[in-house]
Amino acid sequence: MLELRVNDQITLRQLAPGDASNLYRQIDASRKTLRKFLPWVDYNTNEEHSLRFIQLMQRKADEQEAMALGMWYQEQLCGVMDLHGWDHLLQKAEIGYWVSEAFQRKGIATACCKALISFAFKNLRLNKIEIRFVLQNERSGQIPIRLGFTKEGILRHSAKLHGQYVDMVVMGILREDWKF
Ligand SMILES: CC(C)(COP(=O)(O)OP(=O)(O)OC[C@H]1O[C@@H](n2cnc3c(N)ncnc32)[C@H](O)[C@@H]1OP(=O)(O)O)[C@@H](O)C(=O)NCCC(=O)NCCS
């Protein structure tokens, strides 16, 4: 099971079925803020849904298609960071993230993202990483900006949030531009 020590307070660890109820509690406690930009939150209404998500991501990790890592702050599960859209031909993938409300604004997402990117460039031999976020999601957008990503464009009407089409910003970074 993959585990990355981010710093003395934060660890990234691959989610396992035993984390399902803990994961569900984090989602349920932050439902109001998370649902604003994450449409799946409204469909995650019991522990079984979190268990199925973990099992799906385990299967995808086995196939090297994606992986879901729990973000642990002082040994408490506080969010999820995932790698998806893993394209082996192009050596490219996307990173996504959410942090439960009580743990936001501590720099956890930025620190985890930095650690996962270094791991992906070094150990997964990726050449490019993208982060996509809804145009209005400024806090999410600050993370790739802080990490030196380049804005590559806006995909118009490329997601649906609560019945409305929304535009997505794409930001990317190449291995040659990453400061390990
Ligand atoms: C977007 C989101 C993941 C950011 O999580 P986070 O852990 O709070 O984000 P960061 O790591 O960027 O935290 C940075 C904030 O912590 C503060 N901070 C405190 N200590 C810090 C440190 N050591 N290093 C960096 N920032 C630190 C920064 O000043 C910054 O504050 P600001 O937001 O007022 O500018 C979170 O708000 C979230 O889950 N939102 C809802 C879901 C969502 O939108 N997901 C993204 C979909 S694309």
The ligand as a MOL file (V3000), in Angstrom:
LIG
                    3D

  0  0  0     0  0            999 V3000
M  V30 BEGIN CTAB
M  V30 COUNTS 48 50 0 0 0
M  V30 BEGIN ATOM
M  V30 1 C -9.7060 23.6420 -2.4400 0
M  V30 2 C -9.3020 22.9520 -1.1400 0
M  V30 3 C -8.9140 21.5230 -1.4530 0
M  V30 4 C -8.1110 23.6600 -0.5230 0
M  V30 5 O -7.7010 22.9260 0.6350 0
M  V30 6 P -6.6980 23.5610 1.7100 0
M  V30 7 O -5.9490 22.4820 2.3890 0
M  V30 8 O -7.4290 24.5270 2.5190 0
M  V30 9 O -5.7770 24.3110 0.6870 0
M  V30 10 P -4.3360 24.8150 0.7810 0
M  V30 11 O -3.3160 23.7980 0.9930 0
M  V30 12 O -4.1900 25.5590 -0.4700 0
M  V30 13 O -4.3350 25.8220 1.9860 0
M  V30 14 C -3.8430 27.0800 1.7320 0
M  V30 15 C -4.4340 28.0140 2.7240 0
M  V30 16 O -3.9070 27.6760 4.0010 0
M  V30 17 C -3.0680 28.7440 4.4720 0
M  V30 18 N -1.8840 28.1100 5.0350 0
M  V30 19 C -1.6940 27.9500 6.3530 0
M  V30 20 N -0.5290 27.3330 6.5570 0
M  V30 21 C 0.0070 27.0810 5.3340 0
M  V30 22 C 1.2060 26.4600 4.9040 0
M  V30 23 N 2.1000 25.9680 5.7780 0
M  V30 24 N 1.4390 26.3540 3.5790 0
M  V30 25 C 0.5620 26.8250 2.6640 0
M  V30 26 N -0.5940 27.4370 3.0360 0
M  V30 27 C -0.8570 27.5740 4.3570 0
M  V30 28 C -2.7830 29.6280 3.2690 0
M  V30 29 O -2.5770 30.9450 3.6750 0
M  V30 30 C -4.0220 29.4360 2.4390 0
M  V30 31 O -5.0470 30.2690 2.9220 0
M  V30 32 P -6.0820 30.9940 1.9320 0
M  V30 33 O -6.9710 29.9060 1.3690 0
M  V30 34 O -6.7830 31.9350 2.8140 0
M  V30 35 O -5.2340 31.6390 0.8690 0
M  V30 36 C -10.4550 22.9710 -0.1180 0
M  V30 37 O -10.8440 24.3020 0.0650 0
M  V30 38 C -11.6390 22.1330 -0.5340 0
M  V30 39 O -11.6780 20.9370 -0.2920 0
M  V30 40 N -12.6510 22.7740 -1.1520 0
M  V30 41 C -13.8830 22.1080 -1.5270 0
M  V30 42 C -13.6790 21.0060 -2.5440 0
M  V30 43 C -12.9930 21.4990 -3.7870 0
M  V30 44 O -13.2680 22.5890 -4.2750 0
M  V30 45 N -12.0730 20.6780 -4.3150 0
M  V30 46 C -11.3410 21.0160 -5.5260 0
M  V30 47 C -12.0980 20.6360 -6.7280 0
M  V30 48 S -11.1700 21.0390 -8.1940 0
M  V30 END ATOM
M  V30 BEGIN BOND
M  V30 1 1 1 2
M  V30 2 1 2 3
M  V30 3 1 2 4
M  V30 4 1 2 36
M  V30 5 1 4 5
M  V30 6 1 5 6
M  V30 7 2 6 7
M  V30 8 1 6 8
M  V30 9 1 6 9
M  V30 10 1 9 10
M  V30 11 2 10 11
M  V30 12 1 10 12
M  V30 13 1 10 13
M  V30 14 1 13 14
M  V30 15 1 14 15
M  V30 16 1 15 16
M  V30 17 1 15 30
M  V30 18 1 16 17
M  V30 19 1 17 18
M  V30 20 1 17 28
M  V30 21 1 18 19
M  V30 22 1 18 27
M  V30 23 2 19 20
M  V30 24 1 20 21
M  V30 25 1 21 22
M  V30 26 2 21 27
M  V30 27 1 22 23
M  V30 28 2 22 24
M  V30 29 1 24 25
M  V30 30 2 25 26
M  V30 31 1 26 27
M  V30 32 1 28 29
M  V30 33 1 28 30
M  V30 34 1 30 31
M  V30 35 1 31 32
M  V30 36 2 32 33
M  V30 37 1 32 34
M  V30 38 1 32 35
M  V30 39 1 36 37
M  V30 40 1 36 38
M  V30 41 2 38 39
M  V30 42 1 38 40
M  V30 43 1 40 41
M  V30 44 1 41 42
M  V30 45 1 42 43
M  V30 46 2 43 44
M  V30 47 1 43 45
M  V30 48 1 45 46
M  V30 49 1 46 47
M  V30 50 1 47 48
M  V30 END BOND
M  V30 END CTAB
M  END
